[in-house]
Amino acid sequence: MNELIKQKIEEIKSIEKNLPAMIIIHDIRDSTVVYMSEMALQGLGVSLKELIEMGLEYHERFFNPEDAKDYVPKILGLLERNNDDEIVSFFQQVRQMPNMEWAWFLSSIKILLRDKDNKPVLTLTTSIPVDAQHHIAAKSQRILDENNFLRKNIQIFSKLSTREKEVLRLLALGHSSPEISEILFISDMTATTHRRNIKEKLQAKSQYDYIRFAHAFDLI
């Protein structure tokens, strides 16, 4: 098997310079990287030797774990179906260092090599950067920011009562206290009190804060 792995790696190395994408080969038996193209290594700022020595730390160091919730089940499904023609594609965020901003990549993966029992051994991944100005990258960044906001403020949001969440939704939609009282069949004073309590609990300073909470927690 080791000779077959080396052979497959050499086949990919022979054509990698002609491909407009970064290439990664994983040994799925232990989820480690066994080969990465020079373009990809330069992007991460490491050597192949350093990368192999990292083992599983590679995933934690360079990739946003939030994305894994989406693409790991897809990859597991690919391996389970074990189909020659199937390719799984997904977006993921990558960064070279912890203090750097995440960059979006579009990656595609397929099975590259199987053992004598026809079980997957190697996978081949190609990855290309998504233009930061592309609408998909911009939308993905907004979703990421919203998810980060949710995780950061979930305890604050949980302090709101069911009625206060209803009022928050209406505030985010731009309704005034009199309008809220009419919609929810409550008095103006009650609507004003809810509004004051929401402002204090969320530490809201503007209409924008109401909108951010309402979007992040699926109220609107």
Secondary structure as UniProt FT lines:
FT   HELIX           2..13
FT   TURN            14..15
FT   HELIX           16..18
FT   STRAND          22..27
FT   TURN            28..31
FT   STRAND          32..36
FT   HELIX           38..44
FT   HELIX           48..54
FT   TURN            55..56
FT   HELIX           57..62
FT   HELIX           65..81
FT   TURN            84..85
FT   STRAND          88..94
FT   TURN            98..99
FT   STRAND          103..114
FT   TURN            116..117
FT   STRAND          120..129
FT   TURN            132..133
FT   HELIX           135..157
FT   TURN            158..159
FT   HELIX           162..172
FT   TURN            173..174
FT   HELIX           177..184
FT   HELIX           188..202
FT   HELIX           207..216
FT   TURN            217..218
//
